[in-house]
Amino acid sequence: MEKTEQQNISSLDDFRKRADDLKKGELVTLSESQLTVRLTRNNIANLLKDGRIPQNLAPVALRIQSDGNGGITSPDDVIQVIDFINHTILACIMEPNGLTLEDVNDMAENDKAEIMAYIQGGT
């Protein structure tokens, strides 16, 4: 974050335009498959609140956000982390329409990792 005395405060219109741009999503071509999707960056807490990620995966989401690896200690933990990742990816792919969890599950792992990095603020 840059701090200078020469900066101007953003206008309300700037904030609203940024919010509108985020709602439109961004076209991203995935490196491994070369498929192009429209992605949006959603806040994990909002996805949980809105029911786009099932509530039973909330503990996994909290563990991933707190320690980065989901606190994986058992095979059941692995399954829950995979479920969380797949639901998160599905919730953040705006297009193509009609994708299912099965479609996301069948995606290349590198494509999934790329989408998760994008969702979390990467490029």
N, C-alpha and C positions, 0 to 999 in steps of 0.2 A: 504494500500500500504506500502510495506516494503522498508525502505531506509537504505542501508549500503554501506560502502566503498568496501566491499568484493564482491559485485555483478559484474557479467560480462554482458556486453551488448549483447542482443540477436542478432543473425546473420540474414541476409536477408533470408536465407533458413528457419530459425525458423519462421519468419513472414509468409513466403509463405506456409509452412507446416500447420500452424495454420489456415490460410485462406482456404486452401484445406480441412482441417478437418471440418471447419464450413460449407463449401459447401456440404459436404457429409451428414450432419445432424447426429442425434443421435436417437437410438431406445429408446422409453419411453413407459413403461406400465402404463396406466392410473389407478389410485387407485380404482375408483368406478366401472367402467365397466370391468376392467382387459383387455381392448383392448390394443394392442401394435401398435404404430404409429412411423414413422420416422419424427422427428421435426427438424427444423432449427430455429436459432435465427436471425430474420431479423430486420433491423432498420425500424421503422415505417415511417420515412421520405422517405426512399428508396422505401418502398411499395407504398406509395402515389405517388411518382415520377414515378414509373414504371407502375402505373395504376392498381396495384393488390388490392388496396383499392380505391374505387371511390372517386373522388375529392370532391364530395358533403359531404363526411364524414371528410374532412380535419379539419374543425372547431372543430368537436368532438375530433379528435385526439389531437389537440393542447390543448383543455380544459382538457382532461384526463392527458396529460403530465404535465400541469401546476398546476392543483389542485387535481389530483388523482381520482376525482369522475365524471368528465365530466361536471360539473356545471349543474347537473340535476335540472330543475325547473318546468318541465311540462311533460305530457305523451309523447309528441312528442320527447322530449329530451331522454326519456327512450328508445324509439324505435330506435333513431339514435345511442345511445350507444350500444344497442344490435346488430344493423347492423354492427357497427364498429368492435365489438368484433368478430362477426361471420366471417366477411371478413378477419380480421387479422389472426384468427385461420386457416381458409382455406388456406391463403397464406403461412402459416408456416408449414402445414402438407405436407411433401414431399411424404409420402407413408402412406396408400395405395393410388394409383393413382385413379383418377376419382371421388373423393368426390365432392359433390356439397354443395352449401349453405344450401339446405334443410337437407342434412346429418348432417352438423354442427349444424344447428338449433335444430335437434332432439337429439343431444348429451346430456348426463347428465350434469347438471350445475357444479357439482364438477369437472368433467373431463375438462370442458371448463376453469374453474378457474385454474386448474392445468397447462393446456397448456399456458394460459396467463402468469402465474408466471414463467414458463420455458422460454417463449419468452423474458420476461423482465429480464432474467439473473438468475432466481432461479433454483432449481433442481427439 
